[in-house]
Amino acid sequence: MLINLKMHKDVRARNVERCKEKSIVMPTFAQMANPALIPGNIKDSLKDVGLWDVNPLNLFRINWHNEPVEKGGTFGPVNYIEIPRQITGTKARILALAGKWFPCGVHKVGATYGCLAPALVTGNFDAQNQQAVWPSTGNYCRGGAYNSALLNCKSIAILPAEMSKERFEWLKTVAGEIIATPGCESNVKEIFDKCHELNETRGANIVIFNQFEQFENYLWHYKVTGSAMLEVLKSLNIKPENVRGYASSTGSGGTLAAGDHLKDVFPNIKIAAGEALQCPTLLRNGFGGHRIEGIGDKHVPWIHNVKNTDMICAIDDQDCMDVYRLFNEPDGKAYLKSIGLTDQQLKDLELFGISGIGNMLSAIKMAKYYEMDENDVVFTILTDSTVMYTSRLAELDAKQGKFSLTEAARVHSGALLHQSIANALELGYYDRLRIHNLKYYTWVEQQGKTYAEIQAQWYDRDYWKQIPAMADKIDKLITAFNAEVSGK
């Protein structure tokens, strides 16, 4: 079984008692996909809770439907924007889910809950006696530490030392322990090495929730993120033939699962996996460091369904940094206002973090590559928001000089309107197989996966199909756990 649901009754009983003590109720996958299923008393209680408060009620805000306010909100339509064509320069419509309105401001809080909840309700994690370890290139450990705090669990956050200082400062307020590993965004192996070290030194006292290999991450995005996208498409009355693409950075492989859900409904869409041009692992079997924080590199995640990926878009990290300045510097906003952006569209620029900009640029490449027209739609993801990276503006000013109106026009023209189809690769069967085979070096040689497993991922036609069906099994376990906690 790809998700471990083996019961450990003694540990589970301790977890029930812990949740009783703290009055913790846990949401199901069904409730995260459709908050209309959340009990009314919980909705009423949320009206006095801030979005970032360390309050277990915020477990029920792990969805894309949160009212976009900092305190007291309940639920409404899916949080998304349509990126203005003045920005994208494409004929196609580019829609983007907005992760800013999750608790702690990142959609990764969902993936971490998707990993932690099944382990709690089965007893595969002991909330009283073990620490939850969250290996990450930034946002995943934020979400993991936050969910651990909500569930009154001890946590260890692992992330590269060169990530933005905003991440580290906030982590100090919720994480039990923070470990900074050497390097930048693309130094994932160093994170894995630290996990091996912790296993050797702390053993049974920890449980490592590795987003790059846990199918709970894939499952959460398939069921919750994919469902949110389908809801938006339905609300806009988009014709099936006009649902053309989904673009997301490879990251941990989890967010790409939303594309797999879309493809199950719209078989003709294309899925684009994005990465940094400075670290073209999928494009050229390459490597390197880059500045698109939060997308992970130098390996192919175990949970990436490569056979379902249609193209690779490699994005220059300088384009991302330039566009981040355009969206946030006063002269950048003034320039964008001058070309016709409304006040609301300018405010929506706060929804873009650096990785979200990278995803947008991948969507632009995809729309241009496939020559999409005015009726066609590409979906993408804004994983976090500008607040995670504001310190980068001062750093860029120091390195590149003040951002002016002239610089704004240059960035708009070059990084956006003239974003080209260079470094975009449409994948044939053997291109996909080449990328899939790269998993061997990380996962079989280094991380203990088997030859049989990697072969099954490619050749077993039911391998990936079995994962979405597990949501119902997990929901039944969560419901039974909650019943014991409440005594009902």
C-alpha positions as CSV (number, residue, x, y, z in Angstrom):
1,M,0.0,0.0,0.0
2,L,1.4,3.4,-1.1
3,I,0.0,5.1,2.0
4,N,0.7,3.4,5.3
5,L,-2.6,2.8,7.1
6,K,-1.5,0.0,9.4
7,M,-3.0,0.4,12.8
8,H,-1.0,0.8,16.0
9,K,-3.7,0.7,18.6
10,D,-1.7,1.7,21.7
11,V,-0.2,4.8,20.0
12,R,-3.5,5.7,18.4
13,A,-5.1,5.6,21.9
14,R,-2.5,8.1,23.2
15,N,-3.2,10.3,20.2
16,V,-6.9,10.2,21.0
17,E,-6.2,11.3,24.6
18,R,-4.0,14.1,23.4
19,C,-6.7,15.4,21.1
20,K,-9.3,15.1,23.9
21,E,-7.1,17.2,26.2
22,K,-6.8,20.0,23.6
23,S,-10.3,19.7,22.2
24,I,-8.9,19.0,18.7
25,V,-11.2,17.9,15.9
26,M,-9.7,17.0,12.5
27,P,-11.1,17.8,9.1
28,T,-11.6,15.1,6.4
29,F,-10.4,15.3,2.8
30,A,-14.0,15.7,1.8
31,Q,-14.4,18.8,4.1
32,M,-11.2,20.3,2.8
33,A,-12.4,19.9,-0.8
34,N,-15.9,21.2,0.1
35,P,-16.1,23.3,3.3
36,A,-19.9,23.2,3.0
37,L,-19.6,19.9,4.8
38,I,-17.9,21.5,7.9
39,P,-20.2,21.5,10.9
40,G,-22.0,24.8,11.6
41,N,-20.6,25.1,15.2
42,I,-17.0,25.1,13.9
43,K,-17.9,27.8,11.3
44,D,-19.4,29.9,14.1
45,S,-16.3,29.4,16.3
46,L,-14.0,30.5,13.5
47,K,-15.5,34.0,13.4
48,D,-13.3,34.9,16.4
49,V,-10.1,33.3,15.1
50,G,-7.3,34.9,13.1
51,L,-6.1,33.2,10.0
52,W,-2.6,32.7,11.3
53,D,-3.6,32.0,14.9
54,V,-2.1,28.9,16.5
55,N,-5.6,27.6,17.2
56,P,-6.7,24.0,16.3
57,L,-9.9,25.4,14.7
58,N,-7.7,26.6,11.9
59,L,-7.3,23.0,10.8
60,F,-10.7,23.6,9.1
61,R,-9.2,26.5,7.2
62,I,-6.9,24.1,5.3
63,N,-8.7,24.6,2.0
64,W,-8.9,27.0,-1.0
65,H,-12.3,28.5,0.1
66,N,-11.2,30.7,3.0
67,E,-12.8,34.1,3.1
68,P,-9.9,36.4,2.2
69,V,-9.6,38.3,5.5
70,E,-7.0,38.1,8.2
71,K,-9.4,37.4,11.0
72,G,-12.9,36.0,11.5
73,G,-13.6,34.7,8.0
74,T,-15.5,31.6,7.2
75,F,-15.8,30.2,3.7
76,G,-16.8,31.3,0.2
77,P,-15.8,30.8,-3.4
78,V,-12.4,29.4,-4.3
79,N,-9.6,31.9,-4.0
80,Y,-8.2,32.5,-7.5
81,I,-7.4,35.3,-9.9
82,E,-7.3,35.7,-13.6
83,I,-3.9,37.2,-14.5
84,P,-4.5,40.3,-16.7
85,R,-3.5,39.9,-20.3
86,Q,-1.6,43.2,-20.0
87,I,0.8,41.3,-17.8
88,T,0.9,37.9,-19.5
89,G,1.0,39.1,-23.1
90,T,-0.9,35.9,-24.2
91,K,-4.1,35.4,-25.9
92,A,-5.0,32.6,-23.6
93,R,-6.7,33.1,-20.2
94,I,-4.3,32.3,-17.3
95,L,-6.1,31.4,-14.0
96,A,-4.2,31.0,-10.7
97,L,-5.3,29.6,-7.4
98,A,-4.1,32.0,-4.5
99,G,-2.3,30.3,-1.6
100,K,-2.1,33.5,0.5
101,W,-5.4,32.8,2.3
102,F,-4.3,29.5,3.9
103,P,-3.3,29.5,7.5
104,C,0.3,30.7,7.7
105,G,0.0,32.0,4.2
106,V,1.1,29.0,2.2
107,H,-0.8,26.2,0.5
108,K,1.8,23.7,1.8
109,V,-0.1,23.6,5.1
110,G,-2.5,21.4,3.2
111,A,0.2,18.9,2.0
112,T,1.6,18.7,5.5
113,Y,-1.8,18.0,7.0
114,G,-2.4,15.4,4.4
115,C,0.8,13.6,5.6
116,L,0.3,14.1,9.3
117,A,-3.4,13.3,9.8
118,P,-3.3,9.7,8.5
119,A,-0.3,9.0,10.7
120,L,-2.1,10.4,13.8
121,V,-5.3,8.5,13.3
122,T,-3.5,5.2,12.7
123,G,-0.9,5.5,15.4
124,N,2.0,5.7,12.9
125,F,3.1,8.9,14.7
126,D,3.0,9.3,18.4
127,A,2.0,12.9,19.2
128,Q,3.1,12.6,22.8
129,N,6.5,11.0,22.4
130,Q,7.8,11.7,18.9
131,Q,8.9,14.8,17.0
132,A,7.5,15.4,13.5
133,V,10.4,16.2,11.0
134,W,9.6,18.4,8.0
135,P,12.3,18.3,5.4
136,S,11.7,21.3,3.0
137,T,13.1,23.9,0.7
138,G,11.0,26.5,2.5
139,N,7.2,26.4,2.6
140,Y,6.6,22.7,3.5
141,C,8.4,23.0,6.8
142,R,6.4,26.2,7.6
143,G,3.2,24.3,7.0
144,G,4.5,21.3,8.9
145,A,5.6,23.3,12.0
146,Y,2.3,25.2,12.0
147,N,0.2,22.0,11.8
148,S,2.3,20.4,14.4
149,A,1.6,23.4,16.7
150,L,-2.1,23.2,16.0
151,L,-2.1,19.5,16.9
152,N,0.1,20.0,19.9
153,C,2.9,17.9,18.4
154,K,6.7,18.6,18.6
155,S,8.3,19.5,15.3
156,I,11.7,19.9,13.6
157,A,11.8,22.2,10.5
158,I,14.6,21.6,8.0
159,L,15.3,24.1,5.2
160,P,18.4,25.5,3.3
161,A,20.3,28.2,5.0
162,E,20.0,30.6,2.1
163,M,16.2,30.8,2.2
164,S,14.6,34.2,2.9
165,K,14.9,35.5,6.5
166,E,11.1,35.9,6.7
167,R,10.8,32.1,6.7
168,F,13.3,31.7,9.5
169,E,11.9,34.5,11.7
170,W,8.4,33.1,11.5
171,L,9.5,29.6,12.1
172,K,11.0,30.6,15.4
173,T,7.5,31.3,16.7
174,V,6.1,27.9,16.0
175,A,8.8,25.2,15.3
176,G,10.2,23.2,18.2
177,E,13.6,23.0,16.4
178,I,15.0,24.6,13.2
179,I,17.8,23.1,11.2
180,A,19.4,25.1,8.4
181,T,21.2,22.8,5.9
182,P,24.0,24.0,3.6
183,G,23.2,25.8,0.3
184,C,20.3,27.2,-1.5
185,E,16.9,26.2,-2.9
186,S,18.4,23.5,-5.1
187,N,20.4,21.7,-2.4
188,V,17.8,19.0,-1.7
189,K,20.3,16.2,-1.2
190,E,21.7,18.0,1.8
191,I,18.2,18.0,3.3
192,F,17.9,14.2,2.7
193,D,21.4,13.7,4.3
194,K,20.2,15.6,7.4
195,C,17.2,13.3,7.6
196,H,19.5,10.2,7.5
197,E,21.6,11.7,10.3
198,L,18.5,12.3,12.4
199,N,17.4,8.8,11.8
200,E,20.7,7.5,13.0
201,T,21.0,9.8,16.1
202,R,17.4,10.0,17.2
203,G,15.8,6.9,15.8
204,A,12.4,6.0,17.3
205,N,12.0,9.5,18.8
206,I,11.2,11.1,15.4
207,V,9.0,10.5,12.3
208,I,10.2,12.0,9.1
209,F,7.4,13.3,6.8
210,N,9.3,13.6,3.5
211,Q,7.1,15.5,1.1
212,F,9.2,14.3,-1.9
213,E,8.2,10.6,-1.3
214,Q,4.9,10.6,0.6
215,F,1.9,9.9,-1.5
216,E,-0.3,11.7,1.1
217,N,1.2,14.9,-0.4
218,Y,0.1,13.8,-3.9
219,L,-3.3,12.7,-2.6
220,W,-4.0,16.1,-0.9
221,H,-3.4,18.1,-4.1
222,Y,-5.2,15.6,-6.3
223,K,-8.3,15.7,-4.1
224,V,-8.3,19.3,-2.7
225,T,-6.4,21.4,-5.2
226,G,-7.7,19.6,-8.2
227,S,-11.3,19.9,-7.0
228,A,-10.8,23.6,-6.4
229,M,-9.7,24.1,-10.0
230,L,-12.7,22.1,-11.3
231,E,-15.0,24.3,-9.3
232,V,-13.5,27.5,-10.8
233,L,-13.8,26.1,-14.3
234,K,-17.5,25.2,-13.7
235,S,-18.2,28.6,-12.2
236,L,-16.8,30.3,-15.3
237,N,-18.7,28.0,-17.7
238,I,-15.4,27.0,-19.5
239,K,-16.1,24.6,-22.3
240,P,-14.2,21.3,-21.9
241,E,-12.4,21.8,-25.2
242,N,-11.0,25.1,-23.9
243,V,-9.4,23.6,-20.8
244,R,-6.0,23.4,-22.4
245,G,-3.3,23.3,-19.7
246,Y,-1.9,23.2,-16.2
247,A,1.5,24.6,-15.3
248,S,3.3,24.1,-12.0
249,S,6.9,23.9,-10.8
250,T,8.0,20.3,-10.1
251,G,8.6,21.1,-6.4
252,S,8.0,18.0,-4.4
253,G,5.8,16.6,-7.1
254,G,2.6,17.1,-5.0
255,T,1.2,20.1,-6.7
256,L,1.5,18.5,-10.1
257,A,-1.1,15.9,-8.9
258,A,-3.8,18.6,-9.3
259,G,-2.9,18.5,-13.0
260,D,-3.4,14.7,-12.9
261,H,-6.9,15.3,-11.5
262,L,-7.6,17.8,-14.3
263,K,-6.4,15.3,-16.9
264,D,-8.6,12.6,-15.6
265,V,-11.6,14.9,-16.3
266,F,-10.2,16.6,-19.4
267,P,-8.0,14.0,-21.1
268,N,-6.7,16.3,-23.8
269,I,-5.1,18.9,-21.5
270,K,-1.3,19.3,-21.3
271,I,0.6,19.4,-18.0
272,A,3.8,21.5,-17.8
273,A,6.4,20.9,-15.1
274,G,8.4,24.0,-14.4
275,E,12.0,24.3,-13.1
276,A,14.8,26.9,-13.0
277,L,16.9,27.3,-16.1
278,Q,19.9,27.6,-13.7
279,C,19.2,24.0,-12.5
280,P,17.7,22.2,-15.6
281,T,17.4,18.7,-14.1
282,L,14.4,17.7,-16.2
283,L,15.3,19.7,-19.3
284,R,18.9,18.6,-19.6
285,N,19.8,16.2,-16.7
286,G,21.4,19.3,-15.3
287,F,22.2,20.9,-12.0
288,G,23.0,24.2,-10.3
289,G,21.9,26.8,-7.8
290,H,19.1,29.3,-8.3
291,R,16.9,31.9,-6.6
292,I,13.3,30.6,-7.3
293,E,12.6,29.7,-3.6
294,G,10.4,26.8,-2.8
295,I,10.5,24.6,-5.9
296,G,13.2,22.0,-5.2
297,D,15.8,20.7,-7.7
298,K,18.6,18.3,-8.7
299,H,16.3,15.2,-8.5
300,V,12.9,13.9,-9.6
301,P,10.5,13.5,-6.7
302,W,9.3,10.0,-6.0
303,I,5.7,11.2,-6.2
304,H,6.0,12.9,-9.6
305,N,3.9,11.0,-12.1
306,V,6.3,11.7,-14.9
307,K,4.3,9.6,-17.4
308,N,1.5,12.2,-17.2
309,T,3.8,15.2,-17.8
310,D,3.7,16.7,-21.3
311,M,6.3,19.4,-21.3
312,I,9.1,21.0,-19.3
313,C,9.4,24.8,-19.0
314,A,12.7,26.1,-17.7
315,I,12.4,29.6,-16.3
316,D,15.3,32.1,-15.8
317,D,15.5,33.0,-12.2
318,Q,16.5,36.6,-13.1
319,D,13.1,36.9,-14.8
320,C,11.4,35.9,-11.6
321,M,13.4,38.4,-9.5
322,D,12.8,41.2,-12.0
323,V,9.1,40.5,-12.1
324,Y,9.0,40.4,-8.3
325,R,10.4,43.9,-8.3
326,L,8.0,45.0,-11.0
327,F,5.1,43.8,-8.9
328,N,6.3,45.3,-5.6
329,E,8.4,48.5,-6.2
330,P,6.5,51.8,-6.3
331,D,7.7,52.6,-9.8
332,G,6.8,49.1,-10.9
333,K,3.2,49.5,-9.7
334,A,3.0,53.0,-11.2
335,Y,4.1,51.7,-14.6
336,L,1.6,48.8,-14.4
337,K,-1.2,51.3,-13.6
338,S,-0.2,53.4,-16.6
339,I,-0.7,50.4,-18.9
340,G,-4.3,49.8,-17.7
341,L,-4.2,47.7,-14.5
342,T,-7.1,48.5,-12.2
343,D,-6.6,49.2,-8.5
344,Q,-7.9,45.7,-7.7
345,Q,-5.5,44.1,-10.2
346,L,-2.6,46.0,-8.6
347,K,-3.6,44.8,-5.2
348,D,-3.8,41.2,-6.5
349,L,0.0,41.4,-7.2
350,E,0.4,40.9,-3.4
351,L,-0.7,37.3,-4.1
352,F,2.5,36.5,-6.0
353,G,5.6,35.0,-4.3
354,I,8.7,34.3,-6.3
355,S,7.7,30.7,-7.0
356,G,4.2,31.9,-8.0
357,I,5.9,34.2,-10.6
358,G,7.8,31.2,-11.9
359,N,4.6,29.3,-12.3
360,M,3.0,32.2,-14.1
361,L,6.0,32.4,-16.5
362,S,5.7,28.6,-17.2
363,A,2.0,29.1,-18.0
364,I,2.9,31.9,-20.4
365,K,5.5,29.7,-22.1
366,M,2.9,26.9,-22.4
367,A,0.2,29.1,-23.8
368,K,2.6,30.5,-26.4
369,Y,4.1,27.1,-27.3
370,Y,0.7,25.6,-28.0
371,E,-0.6,28.7,-29.7
372,M,-3.6,29.0,-27.5
373,D,-6.4,31.4,-28.4
374,E,-8.7,33.8,-26.5
375,N,-11.0,31.1,-25.3
376,D,-8.4,28.7,-24.0
377,V,-7.5,28.4,-20.3
378,V,-4.3,27.5,-18.5
379,F,-4.4,26.9,-14.7
380,T,-1.5,27.6,-12.4
381,I,-0.7,28.0,-8.7
382,L,0.4,30.9,-6.5
383,T,1.8,28.9,-3.7
384,D,2.4,31.8,-1.2
385,S,2.5,35.6,-1.5
386,T,4.8,38.6,-1.5
387,V,5.1,38.7,2.3
388,M,7.5,35.8,2.3
389,Y,10.2,37.6,0.3
390,T,10.1,41.4,1.0
391,S,13.7,41.3,2.3
392,R,14.8,40.4,-1.2
393,L,13.7,43.8,-2.5
394,A,16.4,45.6,-0.4
395,E,19.0,42.9,-1.5
396,L,18.1,43.5,-5.2
397,D,18.3,47.3,-4.7
398,A,21.8,46.9,-3.3
399,K,22.9,44.6,-6.1
400,Q,21.1,46.1,-9.1
401,G,20.3,49.7,-8.2
402,K,17.0,51.5,-7.7
403,F,14.1,50.1,-9.7
404,S,12.8,52.9,-12.0
405,L,10.0,53.4,-14.5
406,T,12.5,52.7,-17.3
407,E,13.5,49.4,-15.6
408,A,9.8,48.6,-15.2
409,A,9.2,49.0,-18.9
410,R,12.2,46.8,-19.6
411,V,11.0,44.0,-17.3
412,H,7.5,44.1,-18.6
413,S,8.6,43.9,-22.2
414,G,11.4,41.3,-21.7
415,A,10.4,38.9,-18.9
416,L,6.6,39.0,-19.6
417,L,5.5,40.2,-23.1
418,H,8.5,38.6,-24.8
419,Q,8.8,35.5,-22.6
420,S,9.7,33.0,-25.4
421,I,9.3,29.3,-26.0
422,A,13.0,28.8,-25.6
423,N,13.9,26.2,-23.0
424,A,10.5,24.6,-23.3
425,L,10.5,20.9,-24.2
426,E,7.5,18.9,-25.3
427,L,8.0,15.4,-24.1
428,G,7.7,12.2,-26.2
429,Y,7.4,8.8,-24.7
430,Y,11.2,8.3,-24.3
431,D,11.7,11.8,-23.1
432,R,9.4,11.0,-20.2
433,L,11.1,7.7,-19.6
434,R,14.5,9.5,-19.5
435,I,13.2,11.8,-16.7
436,H,11.5,8.9,-14.9
437,N,14.8,7.0,-15.0
438,L,16.5,9.8,-13.1
439,K,14.5,8.7,-10.0
440,Y,16.8,5.7,-9.8
441,Y,19.9,7.6,-8.7
442,T,18.1,9.4,-5.9
443,W,15.5,7.0,-4.7
444,V,16.9,3.5,-5.3
445,E,20.6,4.1,-4.8
446,Q,20.3,6.7,-2.0
447,Q,16.8,6.5,-0.3
448,G,16.1,2.8,-0.1
449,K,13.4,2.4,-2.8
450,T,13.4,-0.9,-4.7
451,Y,13.9,-1.7,-8.4
452,A,10.4,-3.3,-8.4
453,E,8.9,-0.1,-7.1
454,I,10.4,2.2,-9.7
455,Q,9.4,-0.2,-12.5
456,A,5.9,-0.3,-11.2
457,Q,5.6,3.4,-11.3
458,W,6.2,3.3,-15.0
459,Y,4.7,0.0,-16.2
460,D,1.8,-0.7,-13.8
461,R,-1.2,1.1,-15.3
462,D,-3.1,1.0,-11.9
463,Y,-0.2,2.4,-9.8
464,W,-1.2,6.0,-9.9
465,K,-4.9,5.3,-10.1
466,Q,-5.0,3.7,-6.7
467,I,-3.9,6.8,-4.8
468,P,-7.0,9.0,-5.1
469,A,-9.3,6.2,-3.9
470,M,-7.5,6.2,-0.6
471,A,-9.0,9.5,0.5
472,D,-12.3,7.8,1.4
473,K,-10.5,5.2,3.5
474,I,-8.5,8.0,5.4
475,D,-11.7,10.0,5.9
476,K,-13.4,7.1,7.6
477,L,-10.4,6.7,9.9
478,I,-10.5,10.5,10.7
479,T,-14.2,10.3,11.3
480,A,-13.8,7.4,13.7
481,F,-10.9,9.1,15.5
482,N,-13.0,12.3,15.9
483,A,-15.9,10.2,17.3
484,E,-13.6,8.8,20.0
485,V,-12.2,12.2,20.8
486,S,-15.7,13.7,21.3
487,G,-17.0,10.6,23.0
488,K,-19.9,10.3,20.5
